[in-house]
Amino acid sequence: MDTPGSGDPSTFEEIVRDSLPLCDLLVYCMAATHPLTNADIPLLKEKEKHLANIPTLFLITRGNEFKINTLELLNESNFDSDKYTNFASELVARIKQVVEIELEYDDFILIDNHEKYRIADLKEKIDFYCNPENYGNILRLHDHKIDYFTKTLKLIKEYFIGLITVKIETIEKYFSQAKLKLQEYEKNTLIGTDKMVNSWRTIDDKIKQILEGSVLANNNIYKALSTPSEFSNLKCNKEWHTDISKTDKISNKYKTDAYKMQMKSSLIDLRGKIQKKYLS
């Protein structure tokens, strides 16, 4: 599986998360002309963080940079081992400055595809890690996948537990604030209610005093205006009550007759209007 565009910082997380966990072996290629660029660093960090258990070959291409004689083919006799050793040691130091990784200079594999230099060594390494006939390889190849997905599930679990915890703490915070506000509201309402009750109680007491005073005064006036019992049986007093009673009856009869005449006249007018409306 090739990873074109792996130097793009916007894609390295997706590559590590979606593509590389399916691999049995990683072959990380770096050219001898520019072995470690800024684009390599984030991908190596993500790889070591999440996929450290996947077997990885660090491959140095363009081995012809280490020729002793540039006019001859690259082979073991025309290979500058001291120059390569210094190069590899410096590269290991640079990588370890930015990535926490267990790596030594002799862990690199140097090849030159154009001149077929050490291609057989690369094939032998790949066969060592990926030959399915080796039962130990099968266990190792699947072990790193199980480890990766176990760690991933653990991270997902921790993320959601942390998220839920934050939400619960936020809800509890709002609940506590609401509880305090409610207690404050009830306290203020109770104080206001007590003040209102006391105010109305004072007013009610004053009204009762006024009513009781008015009833007492009216009773006193009634008693003052009532006819004394010793005068109620006098002939003149009885005749006066009789005359008043007759006058009230005559007045009531007159008013009743007047109301009857008025109602009769209104009914006659209404009947005439109805006849006129239906006969027209």
Secondary structure, 3 states (H helix, E strand, C coil): CCCCCCCCCCCHHHHHHHHHHHCCCEEEEEECCECCCCCHHHHHHHHHHHCCCCCEEEEEECHHHHECCCCCCCCHHHECHHHHHHHHHHHHHHHHHHCCCCCCHHHEEECECCCCECHHHHHHHHHHHHCCCCHHHHHHHHHHHHHHHHHHHHHHHHHHHHHHHHHHHHHHHHHHHHHHHHHHHHHHHHHHHHHHHHHHHHHHHHHHHHHHHHHHHHHHHHHHHCCCHHHHCCHHHHHHHHHHHHHHHHHHHHHHHHHHHHHHHHHHHHHHHHHHHHHC
